[in-house]
Amino acid sequence: MPGMTLSNVNAYSINPYTCYTFVKAGNFAFFVISGLKYRIAHAQGIENIFNQFSVTVIPAVAYSVSDKVTLASHLGDGLYYNHTWMKDVARSNEFGFNLFHGISFGAYYFF
């Protein structure tokens, strides 16, 4: 929008997720990360300029280094559905499977 800068836009997102392990083989575990996401953005003087609801299922793998430390990784966005709408603008739906949108690495420490 003309004249809009990042200083007068507020954006919020909530993204709860769960992990479910479906195969364990030695120190390796294969699991899925499933999540829901809701995003909304407001601009000064305009209400609800952007809304998005998403559902994702992402395949992942983990390697247990010890009883306390596990390394995990996943590729891309996995299987996803996005429903986007803006005030006074048509809604859009996007469904896809993307394994090539980057790779994520992480580590878990169990207390």
Secondary structure as the mmCIF struct_conf table of DSSP 4:
data_model
#
loop_
_struct_conf.conf_type_id
_struct_conf.id
_struct_conf.beg_label_comp_id
_struct_conf.beg_label_asym_id
_struct_conf.beg_label_seq_id
_struct_conf.end_label_comp_id
_struct_conf.end_label_asym_id
_struct_conf.end_label_seq_id
TURN_TY1_P TURN_TY1_P1 PRO A 2 GLY A 3
HELX_RH_3T_P HELX_RH_3T_P1 LEU A 6 ASN A 8
STRN STRN1 VAL A 9 ILE A 14
STRN STRN2 TYR A 17 ALA A 25
TURN_TY1_P TURN_TY1_P2 GLY A 26 ASN A 27
STRN STRN3 PHE A 28 ALA A 43
TURN_TY1_P TURN_TY1_P3 GLN A 44 GLY A 45
STRN STRN4 ILE A 46 SER A 64
BEND BEND1 VAL A 65 LYS A 68
STRN STRN5 VAL A 69 LEU A 75
BEND BEND2 GLY A 76 GLY A 76
STRN STRN6 GLY A 78 MET A 86
TURN_TY1_P TURN_TY1_P4 LYS A 87 ASP A 88
STRN STRN7 VAL A 89 ASN A 98
BEND BEND3 LEU A 99 LEU A 99
BEND BEND4 HIS A 101 HIS A 101
STRN STRN8 ILE A 103 TYR A 109
#
